[in-house]
Amino acid sequence: MENGNRVAQVQALNLLNKFSPKCNGLEVAFPGISVEEFKDSLIKMIENPSEITQSSHPICGITTALKVVAILDPVALVKMAAQLFANGVYQPKSFLVSKIKTSKSLTVEQERFGLSPAEFVLQTSIKAFYNPITGYANKPKTVLNNWQGITMPYQIKQFLTGYFRIQLIPAKTFLHSIRDIQKHLSSGNQIIAWTSWNQFKNPGGKFKITQQHYVLIKELKQVDKKIYLTIDNPKNRKQTEEFIFPDDKSFYKAIIGIYPFVKRK
């Protein structure tokens, strides 16, 4: 982690250590989660952003976005998580963005299906907020799990740039080249990639509309015709995963779009 980000990380952890919720009622908004287990799990998110996971939930877009926040603006992430946990509402300072309100059905949810307490509070609340019609009613491993309430790229951009000190770097979103991506990586930008996951796992295969997935691009290199791509995959808590594409054509089929972000000064 770069020095600037490391300073922000320390500030976030210091703020979290002082966390003592003052609630509207007699208890926190998520009574099934203790203050200590919430704090401990949020500390892990701040210390190890790469380990933030979606588990079996259909929240890859939100999860990937929160990885970016944990790296670029961890102090704001702690404040958002603390307010959602304590009061069920995050009230941003700016009147230009809406407050995020936790769904009642989530506050009484007991089964987290592989999410830590802080991951559950943040990710499912934000997912339901951005999908008010479909909400977050389905359970992992149910029929609609892979598709219900898909988070679109514009929602991720609005979330990151509206609620945090993060800005989107102008990029060739859909007409990117390998060199473009490498340039962003060398500049220290955090790159979210919207992918065709089926073509990721099966280069040259057919596009499947229900097999779209968000990841963070960590490293990219080309040796002869082969493309070597290292990603941070929100599906699990592994540090990184590497994929090899036989040529640039199969690579471009797998990467639908890229969105580079950096901390706003």
C-alpha positions in Angstrom: 0.0 0.0 0.0 1.3 3.5 -1.0 2.3 5.9 1.8 -0.7 8.1 1.3 -3.1 5.2 1.5 -1.3 3.8 4.5 -1.8 7.1 6.4 -5.5 7.0 5.6 -5.6 3.3 6.7 -4.1 4.2 10.1 -6.5 7.1 10.5 -9.5 4.8 9.8 -8.3 2.2 12.3 -7.8 4.9 15.0 -11.3 6.2 14.3 -12.8 2.6 14.5 -11.0 2.0 17.8 -13.0 4.9 19.3 -16.3 3.6 17.9 -19.1 3.5 20.6 -22.5 3.5 19.0 -25.2 6.0 20.1 -28.4 4.6 18.8 -31.9 6.0 18.3 -33.4 3.2 20.4 -32.1 0.9 23.0 -30.0 -1.2 20.7 -28.1 -1.1 17.4 -29.9 -1.5 14.0 -28.5 -5.0 13.7 -29.3 -6.6 17.1 -28.0 -10.0 15.9 -24.5 -8.6 15.6 -22.4 -7.6 18.7 -20.4 -4.4 18.7 -17.2 -6.2 19.1 -17.7 -8.7 16.3 -18.7 -5.8 14.0 -15.6 -3.8 14.9 -13.3 -6.8 14.6 -14.6 -7.6 11.1 -14.5 -4.0 9.9 -10.9 -3.8 11.1 -10.1 -6.8 8.9 -11.8 -5.1 5.9 -9.7 -2.0 6.4 -6.4 -3.9 7.0 -6.9 -6.4 4.1 -9.2 -4.9 1.3 -8.2 -7.8 -1.0 -10.0 -10.2 1.3 -13.4 -8.6 1.2 -15.7 -11.1 -0.4 -19.2 -11.4 -1.8 -19.3 -15.1 -0.8 -22.3 -16.7 -2.4 -24.3 -13.4 -2.6 -25.1 -11.7 -5.9 -23.2 -8.5 -5.0 -20.0 -8.6 -7.0 -20.4 -5.0 -8.1 -20.8 -3.6 -4.6 -18.1 -5.9 -3.2 -15.6 -4.8 -5.8 -16.5 -1.1 -5.2 -16.0 -1.5 -1.5 -12.5 -3.0 -2.2 -11.7 0.3 -4.0 -13.1 2.4 -1.1 -11.1 0.4 1.5 -8.0 1.2 -0.4 -8.6 4.8 -1.4 -10.9 6.3 1.3 -11.0 4.0 4.3 -12.0 6.7 6.8 -15.2 7.4 5.0 -15.9 3.7 4.8 -15.6 3.4 8.6 -18.0 6.3 9.0 -20.6 4.7 6.6 -20.3 1.3 8.2 -20.6 2.6 11.7 -23.8 4.7 10.9 -25.5 1.8 9.1 -24.7 -0.6 12.0 -25.7 1.7 14.8 -28.7 3.5 13.3 -29.6 1.7 10.0 -29.1 4.9 8.1 -26.0 6.6 6.5 -26.5 10.4 6.3 -23.9 11.9 3.9 -22.7 15.5 4.5 -23.5 16.5 0.9 -27.2 17.2 0.1 -26.5 16.2 -3.5 -26.5 12.5 -2.7 -29.2 10.5 -1.0 -29.0 8.9 2.5 -28.6 5.1 2.5 -31.2 3.4 4.6 -30.9 -0.3 5.6 -33.8 -2.5 4.7 -35.8 -3.7 7.7 -35.6 -7.3 6.5 -31.8 -7.2 6.7 -31.6 -6.0 10.3 -33.4 -9.1 11.5 -31.4 -11.5 9.2 -29.5 -14.1 11.1 -27.8 -16.1 8.3 -25.0 -14.3 6.6 -24.1 -17.0 4.1 -20.3 -16.5 4.3 -20.2 -12.8 4.9 -18.5 -11.3 7.9 -20.7 -9.0 10.1 -19.3 -5.8 8.7 -19.5 -7.2 5.1 -23.1 -8.1 5.7 -24.0 -4.7 7.1 -22.4 -2.7 4.3 -22.8 -4.8 1.2 -26.4 -6.0 1.6 -27.6 -2.5 2.8 -26.0 -0.9 -0.3 -27.2 -3.6 -2.6 -30.8 -3.1 -1.5 -30.5 0.7 -1.7 -29.4 0.5 -5.3 -32.1 -2.0 -6.2 -35.3 -0.7 -4.5 -37.7 -2.7 -6.7 -36.0 -6.1 -6.4 -34.3 -5.2 -3.2 -32.4 -8.0 -1.5 -35.1 -10.6 -0.9 -33.5 -13.7 -2.4 -31.2 -16.1 -0.7 -27.9 -17.5 -2.0 -28.3 -20.7 -4.1 -31.9 -19.8 -5.1 -33.1 -19.6 -8.7 -32.8 -15.8 -9.0 -29.6 -15.5 -7.1 -27.3 -14.9 -10.2 -29.5 -12.2 -11.7 -31.7 -10.4 -9.3 -31.0 -6.7 -9.0 -27.8 -6.6 -11.0 -25.7 -3.5 -10.2 -24.9 -1.5 -13.3 -21.6 0.3 -14.0 -23.2 3.7 -13.7 -24.5 2.8 -10.2 -21.0 1.8 -9.1 -19.6 5.1 -10.5 -22.3 7.1 -8.8 -21.6 5.3 -5.5 -17.8 5.7 -5.5 -17.7 9.3 -6.7 -20.8 10.5 -4.8 -20.1 9.2 -1.3 -16.3 9.1 -1.2 -13.3 11.2 -2.1 -12.8 9.2 -5.2 -12.9 10.2 -8.9 -13.2 8.3 -12.1 -10.3 8.7 -14.5 -11.3 9.4 -18.1 -10.6 6.2 -20.0 -11.5 4.3 -23.1 -14.1 2.3 -21.3 -15.1 -0.1 -24.1 -12.3 0.6 -26.6 -9.4 0.1 -24.2 -6.1 -1.5 -25.2 -3.7 -3.6 -23.2 -1.4 -0.6 -23.1 -4.2 1.6 -21.8 -4.8 -0.8 -18.9 -1.0 -1.1 -18.2 -0.7 2.7 -18.1 -3.5 3.0 -15.5 -1.9 0.3 -13.4 1.5 2.0 -13.5 -0.2 5.2 -12.3 -1.6 3.5 -9.3 -5.2 3.7 -10.4 -7.7 1.1 -9.1 -9.3 -0.6 -12.1 -12.7 -2.2 -11.9 -13.4 -4.5 -14.8 -16.9 -5.5 -15.9 -16.4 -9.0 -17.3 -18.1 -11.8 -19.2 -17.2 -14.4 -16.6 -18.1 -17.3 -18.8 -15.6 -16.1 -21.4 -13.1 -15.5 -18.6 -13.2 -19.1 -17.5 -13.6 -20.4 -21.1 -11.7 -18.2 -23.5 -13.4 -18.1 -26.9 -16.7 -19.3 -25.5 -20.1 -17.7 -26.0 -21.3 -14.7 -24.0 -23.9 -15.5 -21.4 -26.0 -12.6 -20.1 -26.3 -14.1 -16.6 -22.6 -14.7 -16.3 -21.4 -11.1 -15.9 -19.0 -10.3 -13.1 -17.0 -7.5 -11.6 -13.3 -7.8 -10.6 -10.3 -5.6 -9.9 -7.4 -5.8 -12.3 -4.1 -6.0 -10.5 -1.6 -6.9 -13.2 -1.5 -7.4 -16.9 1.3 -8.5 -19.3 1.6 -9.9 -22.7 4.2 -12.5 -23.7 4.1 -13.2 -27.5 0.4 -13.7 -28.1 -0.6 -14.9 -24.7 -2.2 -12.5 -22.2 -1.5 -12.9 -18.5 -4.1 -11.2 -16.2 -4.0 -11.1 -12.5 -7.2 -10.1 -10.7 -8.7 -9.6 -7.3 -11.9 -11.7 -7.5 -14.6 -10.8 -5.0 -16.0 -14.4 -5.2 -13.4 -15.5 -2.6 -10.9 -14.3 -0.1 -7.8 -15.3 -2.1 -5.3 -12.5 -2.6 -5.2 -12.8 -6.3 -6.0 -15.1 -9.2 -4.3 -15.4 -12.6 -5.9 -16.1 -15.9 -4.2 -16.8 -19.2 -5.8 -15.9 -22.5 -4.4 -17.4 -25.7 -4.6 -14.1 -27.6 -5.8 -10.5 -27.3 -9.1 -11.4 -29.1 -10.2 -13.8 -26.4 -9.0 -11.2 -23.8 -11.2 -8.4 -25.2 -14.2 -10.7 -25.3 -13.8 -11.4 -21.6 -13.4 -7.7 -20.6 -16.6 -5.8 -21.3 -15.4 -2.5 -19.8 -12.9 -0.9 -17.5 -13.4 1.9 -14.9 -10.2 3.4 -13.3 -10.5 5.2 -10.0 -8.2 7.3 -7.9 -8.4 9.3 -4.7 -9.7 12.8 -5.2 -7.4 15.5 -3.9 
